C-alpha cells in the first residue's frame, strides 16, 4: 500500500491531469507516468535486477524499488515477481561534490 505522502502527491498529479484517484489508478500512475530522473542498479539476480527508480511528478520526487527482467523473453509476472509499492517514498534532490583523483602527467 502506498504511504500517505506518496498518495497525496499522486492524487494531486492525477487530478491536474484528469485521471482517476483510486488506489489502482495511483499505482498505475507511479509505474507508468511521471518523468524518470534517476535509475540506480543495486541488486542483480540471475533472472532480474532490483533498482532504485526516482520519478518526478510535477516537481515532487518519488523513489521506489523497481525491477526489470534480465532475460529477453520473460516478464516479471512470468516469474511470479511484482514491485512492492510500499517501498515508494518522497525523495529530494541533494547536490553533492565528488572528488576524483587522477595521475599527473
DSSP file (Angstrom, degrees, kcal/mol; ACC not computed):
  #  RESIDUE AA STRUCTURE BP1 BP2  ACC     N-H-->O    O-->H-N    N-H-->O    O-->H-N    TCO  KAPPA ALPHA  PHI   PSI    X-CA   Y-CA   Z-CA
    1    1 A X              0   0    0      0, 0.0     2,-0.2     0, 0.0    83,-0.0   0.000 360.0 360.0 360.0 140.6    0.0    0.0    0.0
    2    2 A X        -     0   0    0      1,-0.1    84,-0.1    21,-0.1    87,-0.1  -0.477 360.0-115.1 -72.3 139.9    1.2    3.5   -0.8
    3    3 A X     >  -     0   0    0     85,-0.5     4,-2.5    82,-0.3     5,-0.2  -0.278  30.4-102.5 -72.4 166.2    2.1    5.7    2.1
    4    4 A X  H  > S+     0   0    0      1,-0.2     4,-2.2     2,-0.2     5,-0.1   0.864 118.4  49.6 -59.3 -43.3    0.0    8.9    2.8
    5    5 A X  H  > S+     0   0    0      2,-0.2     4,-2.2     1,-0.2    -1,-0.2   0.923 112.9  46.6 -64.2 -45.4    2.5   11.4    1.4
    6    6 A X  H  > S+     0   0    0      1,-0.2     4,-2.5    82,-0.2     5,-0.2   0.902 110.7  53.5 -64.7 -41.2    3.0    9.4   -1.8
    7    7 A X  H  X S+     0   0    0     -4,-2.5     4,-2.8     1,-0.2    -1,-0.2   0.916 108.8  49.4 -58.7 -43.7   -0.8    9.0   -2.2
    8    8 A X  H  X S+     0   0    0     -4,-2.2     4,-2.6     2,-0.2     5,-0.2   0.926 111.2  48.7 -63.2 -45.2   -1.2   12.8   -1.8
    9    9 A X  H  X S+     0   0    0     -4,-2.2     4,-2.0     1,-0.2    -2,-0.2   0.932 115.7  43.7 -59.9 -46.5    1.5   13.6   -4.5
   10   10 A X  H  X S+     0   0    0     -4,-2.5     4,-2.7     2,-0.2    -2,-0.2   0.865 112.5  52.1 -70.6 -36.0    0.0   11.1   -6.9
   11   11 A X  H  X S+     0   0    0     -4,-2.8     4,-2.9    -5,-0.2     5,-0.2   0.940 110.6  48.2 -63.3 -46.5   -3.6   12.2   -6.3
   12   12 A X  H  X S+     0   0    0     -4,-2.6     4,-2.0     1,-0.2    -2,-0.2   0.910 113.2  48.8 -58.8 -42.7   -2.7   15.9   -6.9
   13   13 A X  H  X S+     0   0    0     -4,-2.0     4,-1.4    -5,-0.2    -2,-0.2   0.936 113.7  45.6 -61.7 -48.5   -0.9   14.8  -10.1
   14   14 A X  H  X>S+     0   0    0     -4,-2.7     5,-2.9     1,-0.2     4,-1.1   0.888 110.2  53.0 -65.8 -40.1   -3.8   12.7  -11.3
   15   15 A X  H ><5S+     0   0    0     -4,-2.9     3,-0.6     1,-0.2    -1,-0.2   0.922 109.0  50.0 -61.6 -43.6   -6.4   15.4  -10.5
   16   16 A X  H 3<5S+     0   0    0     -4,-2.0    -1,-0.2     1,-0.2    -2,-0.2   0.826 115.7  43.5 -63.1 -31.4   -4.4   18.0  -12.5
   17   17 A X  H 3<5S-     0   0    0     -4,-1.4    -1,-0.2    -5,-0.2    -2,-0.2   0.555 115.0-115.0 -90.6  -9.3   -4.3   15.5  -15.5
   18   18 A X  T <<5 +     0   0    0     -4,-1.1    -3,-0.2    -3,-0.6     2,-0.2   0.738  69.0 138.3  81.5  23.4   -7.9   14.5  -15.2
   19   19 A X      < -     0   0    0     -5,-2.9    -1,-0.2    -6,-0.2    -2,-0.1  -0.529  57.9 -88.2 -97.7 166.7   -7.1   10.9  -14.2
   20   20 A X        -     0   0    0     -2,-0.2    -1,-0.1     1,-0.1    -6,-0.0  -0.196  22.8-149.9 -69.7 164.3   -8.8    8.7  -11.6
   21   21 A X        +     0   0    0      4,-0.1    -1,-0.1    -7,-0.1   -10,-0.1   0.105  49.4 127.0-126.0  21.5   -7.6    8.6   -8.0
   22   22 A X  S  > S-     0   0    0      1,-0.1     4,-2.5   -11,-0.0     5,-0.2  -0.342  77.0-103.7 -70.3 162.3   -8.5    5.1   -6.9
   23   23 A X  H  > S+     0   0    0      1,-0.2     4,-2.1     2,-0.2     5,-0.2   0.877 125.5  51.0 -54.8 -37.8   -5.6    3.1   -5.3
   24   24 A X  H  > S+     0   0    0      2,-0.2     4,-2.3     1,-0.2    -1,-0.2   0.900 109.0  50.9 -67.0 -40.0   -5.2    1.2   -8.6
   25   25 A X  H  > S+     0   0    0      2,-0.2     4,-2.4     1,-0.2    -2,-0.2   0.905 110.3  49.6 -62.4 -42.0   -5.1    4.4  -10.5
   26   26 A X  H  X S+     0   0    0     -4,-2.5     4,-2.3     2,-0.2    -2,-0.2   0.894 110.7  49.3 -66.7 -40.0   -2.4    5.8   -8.2
   27   27 A X  H  X S+     0   0    0     -4,-2.1     4,-1.9    -5,-0.2    -1,-0.2   0.916 111.4  49.7 -64.4 -42.5   -0.3    2.6   -8.6
   28   28 A X  H  X S+     0   0    0     -4,-2.3     4,-2.9     1,-0.2     5,-0.4   0.902 110.0  51.2 -62.2 -41.2   -0.6    2.8  -12.3
   29   29 A X  H  X S+     0   0    0     -4,-2.4     4,-2.3     1,-0.2    -2,-0.2   0.922 107.1  53.8 -61.5 -44.7    0.5    6.4  -12.3
   30   30 A X  H  < S+     0   0    0     -4,-2.3    -1,-0.2     1,-0.2    -2,-0.2   0.912 118.8  33.8 -56.4 -45.2    3.5    5.6  -10.2
   31   31 A X  H  < S+     0   0    0     -4,-1.9    -2,-0.2    -5,-0.1    -1,-0.2   0.856 129.5  30.3 -81.1 -36.5    4.7    2.9  -12.7
   32   32 A X  H  < S+     0   0    0     -4,-2.9    -3,-0.2    -5,-0.2    -2,-0.2   0.660 114.2  44.2-105.0 -17.9    3.6    4.4  -16.0
   33   33 A X  S  < S+     0   0    0     -4,-2.3    24,-0.0    -5,-0.4     0, 0.0  -0.484  73.3  63.9-119.6-171.7    3.7    8.2  -15.7
   34   34 A X  S    S-     0   0    0     -2,-0.2     2,-0.6    21,-0.1    23,-0.2   0.044  84.8 -75.2  77.3 165.6    6.0   10.9  -14.3
   35   35 A X  E     -A   56   0A   0     21,-2.3    21,-3.0     2,-0.0     2,-0.4  -0.878  40.0-128.5-103.6 123.5    9.4   11.7  -15.6
   36   36 A X  E     +A   55   0A   0     -2,-0.6    19,-0.3    19,-0.2     3,-0.1  -0.554  33.0 168.7 -68.8 124.9   12.3    9.3  -14.6
   37   37 A X  E     +     0   0A   0     17,-2.7     2,-0.3    -2,-0.4    18,-0.2   0.547  63.6  17.5-112.7 -14.6   15.1   11.4  -13.1
   38   38 A X  E     -A   54   0A   0     16,-1.5    16,-2.7     2,-0.0     2,-0.4  -0.944  48.4-178.5-160.4 136.5   17.3    8.5  -11.7
   39   39 A X  E     -A   53   0A   0     -2,-0.3     2,-0.5    14,-0.2    14,-0.2  -0.971  12.4-177.8-132.4 120.3   17.7    4.8  -12.1
   40   40 A X  E     -A   52   0A   0     12,-2.4    12,-2.3    -2,-0.4     2,-0.3  -0.949  16.1-147.3-122.0 113.1   20.4    3.2   -9.8
   41   41 A X  E     +A   51   0A   0     -2,-0.5    10,-0.2    10,-0.2     3,-0.1  -0.576  35.5 146.7 -77.5 136.3   21.0   -0.5  -10.2
   42   42 A X  E     +     0   0A   0      8,-1.4     2,-0.2    -2,-0.3     9,-0.2   0.490  55.6  46.4-149.2  -3.8   22.0   -2.2   -7.0
   43   43 A X  E     -A   50   0A   0      7,-1.4     7,-2.6     2,-0.0     2,-0.5  -0.687  61.3-175.1-148.4  91.2   20.8   -5.7   -6.6
   44   44 A X  E     +A   49   0A   0     -2,-0.2     5,-0.2     5,-0.2     2,-0.2  -0.750   4.2 178.9 -95.5 130.1   21.3   -8.1   -9.6
   45   45 A X        -     0   0    0      3,-2.9    -2,-0.0    -2,-0.5    25,-0.0  -0.634  45.1 -93.8-115.2 176.1   20.0  -11.6   -9.5
   46   46 A X  S    S+     0   0    0     -2,-0.2     3,-0.1     1,-0.2    -1,-0.0   0.921 120.9  18.9 -59.5 -46.0   20.2  -14.3  -12.2
   47   47 A X  S    S+     0   0    0      1,-0.1    23,-3.1    22,-0.1    24,-0.6   0.597 130.1  19.6-104.7 -13.8   16.8  -13.5  -13.8
   48   48 A X  E     - B   0  69A   0     21,-0.3    -3,-2.9    22,-0.2     2,-0.4  -0.973  58.7-137.4-153.1 163.2   16.1  -10.0  -12.6
   49   49 A X  E     -AB  44  68A   0     19,-2.5    19,-2.0    -2,-0.3     2,-0.5  -0.992  11.6-150.1-126.7 134.5   17.6   -6.8  -11.2
   50   50 A X  E     +AB  43  67A   0     -7,-2.6    -7,-1.4    -2,-0.4    -8,-1.4  -0.886  28.5 169.3-100.0 133.3   16.1   -4.6   -8.4
   51   51 A X  E     -AB  41  66A   0     15,-2.4    15,-3.3    -2,-0.5     2,-0.4  -0.972  40.2-101.0-144.2 157.2   17.0   -0.9   -8.7
   52   52 A X  E     -AB  40  65A   0    -12,-2.3   -12,-2.4    -2,-0.3     2,-0.5  -0.665  36.7-168.2 -76.8 128.5   16.1    2.4   -7.2
   53   53 A X  E     -AB  39  64A   0     11,-2.6    11,-2.0    -2,-0.4     2,-0.5  -0.977   2.7-170.8-123.0 116.7   13.7    4.3   -9.5
   54   54 A X  E     -AB  38  63A   0    -16,-2.7   -17,-2.7    -2,-0.5   -16,-1.5  -0.932   7.1-175.0-112.1 129.9   13.1    8.0   -8.8
   55   55 A X  E     -AB  36  62A   0      7,-2.9     7,-2.6    -2,-0.5     2,-0.5  -0.914  21.1-130.9-125.9 150.7   10.4    9.9  -10.8
   56   56 A X  E     -AB  35  61A   0    -21,-3.0   -21,-2.3    -2,-0.3     2,-0.5  -0.885  17.8-175.4-102.4 124.1    9.3   13.5  -10.9
   57   57 A X  E >  S- B   0  60A   0      3,-3.3     3,-1.5    -2,-0.5   -44,-0.1  -0.878  77.5 -39.8-119.4  95.2    5.6   14.2  -10.6
   58   58 A X  T 3  S-     0   0    0     -2,-0.5     3,-0.1     1,-0.3    -1,-0.1   0.886 124.5 -40.9  52.9  44.6    5.0   18.0  -11.1
   59   59 A X  T 3  S+     0   0    0      1,-0.3     2,-0.5     0, 0.0    -1,-0.3   0.349 118.0 110.3  89.2  -6.6    8.2   18.8   -9.1
   60   60 A X  E <   -B   57   0A   0     -3,-1.5    -3,-3.3   -51,-0.1     2,-0.4  -0.891  59.8-143.0-102.5 131.3    7.6   16.2   -6.4
   61   61 A X  E     -BC  56  91A   0     30,-0.7    30,-2.4    -2,-0.5     2,-0.4  -0.789  16.4-175.2 -99.6 133.8   10.1   13.3   -6.4
   62   62 A X  E     -BC  55  90A   0     -7,-2.6    -7,-2.9    -2,-0.4     2,-0.4  -0.996   4.5-168.1-126.2 129.6    9.0    9.7   -5.6
   63   63 A X  E     +BC  54  89A   0     26,-2.8    26,-2.4    -2,-0.4     2,-0.3  -0.919  13.0 162.2-117.4 145.3   11.5    6.9   -5.3
   64   64 A X  E     -B   53   0A   0    -11,-2.0   -11,-2.6    -2,-0.4     2,-0.7  -0.983  45.8 -93.6-153.8 159.8   10.8    3.2   -5.1
   65   65 A X  E     -B   52   0A   0     19,-0.3    19,-0.3    -2,-0.3   -13,-0.2  -0.708  49.8-176.7 -78.6 115.9   12.4   -0.2   -5.6
   66   66 A X  E     -B   51   0A   0    -15,-3.3   -15,-2.4    -2,-0.7     2,-0.3  -0.616  11.1-145.2-107.8 169.3   11.6   -1.2   -9.2
   67   67 A X  E     -B   50   0A   0    -17,-0.2     2,-0.3    -2,-0.2   -17,-0.2  -0.962  10.9-172.1-134.8 152.2   12.5   -4.4  -11.0
   68   68 A X  E     -B   49   0A   0    -19,-2.0   -19,-2.5    -2,-0.3     2,-0.2  -0.993  29.4-111.9-141.1 149.9   13.5   -5.4  -14.5
   69   69 A X  E     -B   48   0A   0     -2,-0.3   -21,-0.3   -21,-0.2   -22,-0.1  -0.555  13.3-156.7 -77.7 140.9   13.9   -8.8  -16.2
   70   70 A X  S    S+     0   0    0    -23,-3.1     2,-0.3    -2,-0.2   -22,-0.2   0.429  72.8  79.4 -95.0  -1.1   17.4   -9.8  -17.2
   71   71 A X  S >  S-     0   0    0    -24,-0.6     3,-0.7     3,-0.2    -2,-0.1  -0.820  79.4-130.6-110.2 151.1   16.2  -12.3  -19.8
   72   72 A X  T 3  S+     0   0    0     -2,-0.3    -1,-0.1     1,-0.2    -3,-0.1   0.860 100.5  33.4 -67.8 -38.6   15.0  -11.3  -23.2
   73   73 A X  T 3  S+     0   0    0      2,-0.0     2,-0.4     0, 0.0    -1,-0.2   0.132 100.9  85.3-111.6  21.7   11.7  -13.2  -23.3
   74   74 A X    <   -     0   0    0     -3,-0.7     2,-0.3   -27,-0.1    -3,-0.2  -0.937  52.6-159.5-124.4 146.2   10.5  -13.1  -19.7
   75   75 A X    >>  -     0   0    0     -2,-0.4     4,-0.8     1,-0.1     3,-0.5  -0.778  36.3-105.3-114.8 166.7    8.5  -10.6  -17.8
   76   76 A X  G >4>S+     0   0    0     -2,-0.3     5,-2.5     1,-0.2     3,-0.9   0.870 118.7  56.7 -59.5 -39.1    8.2  -10.2  -14.0
   77   77 A X  G >45S+     0   0    0      1,-0.3     3,-1.6     3,-0.2    -1,-0.2   0.861 100.4  58.5 -62.7 -35.2    4.8  -11.7  -13.9
   78   78 A X  G <45S+     0   0    0     -3,-0.5    -1,-0.3     1,-0.3    -2,-0.2   0.779 108.9  45.9 -63.7 -25.0    6.0  -14.9  -15.6
   79   79 A X  G <<5S-     0   0    0     -3,-0.9    -1,-0.3    -4,-0.8    -2,-0.2   0.254 117.9-112.5 -99.6  10.7    8.5  -15.2  -12.7
   80   80 A X  T < 5S+     0   0    0     -3,-1.6     2,-0.4     1,-0.2    -3,-0.2   0.867  74.5 135.1  57.4  39.6    5.8  -14.5  -10.0
   81   81 A X      < +     0   0    0     -5,-2.5     2,-0.3    -6,-0.1    -1,-0.2  -0.905  27.5 171.9-116.2 145.9    7.6  -11.2   -9.1
   82   82 A X        -     0   0    0     -2,-0.4     2,-0.2    -3,-0.1   -16,-0.0  -0.990  37.6-100.0-149.0 154.2    6.0   -7.8   -8.6
   83   83 A X        -     0   0    0     -2,-0.3     2,-0.9   -16,-0.1   -17,-0.1  -0.529  33.3-127.8 -74.1 135.8    7.2   -4.4   -7.4
   84   84 A X    >   -     0   0    0    -19,-0.3     3,-1.8    -2,-0.2   -19,-0.3  -0.763  17.2-163.8 -86.5 105.5    6.3   -3.7   -3.7
   85   85 A X  G >  S+     0   0    0     -2,-0.9     3,-1.7     1,-0.3   -82,-0.3   0.677  81.0  76.4 -67.4 -15.8    4.6   -0.3   -3.8
   86   86 A X  G 3  S+     0   0    0      1,-0.3    -1,-0.3   -84,-0.1   -83,-0.1   0.649  82.9  68.3 -69.6 -11.3    5.1    0.1   -0.1
   87   87 A X  G <  S+     0   0    0     -3,-1.8     2,-0.3   -22,-0.1    -1,-0.3   0.597  75.1 110.2 -79.3 -10.3    8.8    1.0   -0.9
   88   88 A X    <   +     0   0    0     -3,-1.7   -85,-0.5    -4,-0.1     2,-0.3  -0.513  42.1 158.5 -71.8 124.4    7.6    4.2   -2.5
   89   89 A X  E     -C   63   0A   0    -26,-2.4   -26,-2.8    -2,-0.3     2,-0.2  -0.939  45.6 -90.0-139.7 161.9    8.6    7.3   -0.5
   90   90 A X  E     -C   62   0A   0     -2,-0.3     2,-0.3   -28,-0.2   -28,-0.3  -0.523  44.7-167.0 -73.2 140.0    9.2   11.0   -1.2
   91   91 A X  E     -C   61   0A   0    -30,-2.4   -30,-0.7    -2,-0.2     2,-0.3  -0.775   9.8-152.3-119.5 165.8   12.7   12.0   -2.2
   92   92 A X        -     0   0    0     -2,-0.3     2,-0.4   -32,-0.1   -32,-0.0  -0.988  24.4-113.4-136.3 149.9   14.6   15.3   -2.6
   93   93 A X        -     0   0    0     -2,-0.3     2,-0.5     2,-0.0   -32,-0.0  -0.677  32.2-172.5 -82.6 131.2   17.4   16.2   -4.8
   94   94 A X        -     0   0    0     -2,-0.4     2,-0.4     2,-0.0    -2,-0.0  -0.990  17.0-139.1-127.3 123.7   20.7   16.9   -3.0
   95   95 A X        -     0   0    0     -2,-0.5     2,-0.3     2,-0.0    -2,-0.0  -0.693  25.4-175.7 -84.0 129.3   23.7   18.2   -4.8
   96   96 A X        -     0   0    0     -2,-0.4     2,-0.5     2,-0.0    -2,-0.0  -0.926  23.3-126.6-125.6 150.9   27.0   16.6   -3.6
   97   97 A X        -     0   0    0     -2,-0.3     2,-0.5     2,-0.0    -2,-0.0  -0.825  22.3-160.9 -96.1 130.8   30.6   17.3   -4.6
   98   98 A X        -     0   0    0     -2,-0.5     2,-0.5     2,-0.0    -2,-0.0  -0.953   4.5-151.7-114.2 129.4   32.6   14.4   -5.8
   99   99 A X        -     0   0    0     -2,-0.5     2,-0.4     2,-0.0    -2,-0.0  -0.865  11.3-167.3-100.1 130.1   36.4   14.5   -5.8
  100  100 A X        -     0   0    0     -2,-0.5     2,-0.5     2,-0.0    -2,-0.0  -0.959  10.4-144.9-118.3 134.7   38.2   12.3   -8.4
  101  101 A X        +     0   0    0     -2,-0.4     2,-0.3     0, 0.0    -2,-0.0  -0.869  21.3 176.9-103.3 129.7   41.9   11.6   -8.2
  102  102 A X        -     0   0    0     -2,-0.5     2,-0.0     0, 0.0    -2,-0.0  -0.950  33.9-101.0-129.8 149.6   43.9   11.4  -11.5
  103  103 A X        -     0   0    0     -2,-0.3     2,-0.4     1,-0.1     0, 0.0  -0.360  36.5-120.8 -67.5 148.2   47.6   10.8  -12.2
  104  104 A X              0   0    0      1,-0.2    -1,-0.1    -2,-0.0     0, 0.0  -0.746 360.0 360.0 -90.4 135.1   49.7   13.9  -13.1
  105  105 A X              0   0    0     -2,-0.4    -1,-0.2     0, 0.0    -2,-0.0   0.442 360.0 360.0  89.1 360.0   51.4   13.9  -16.4
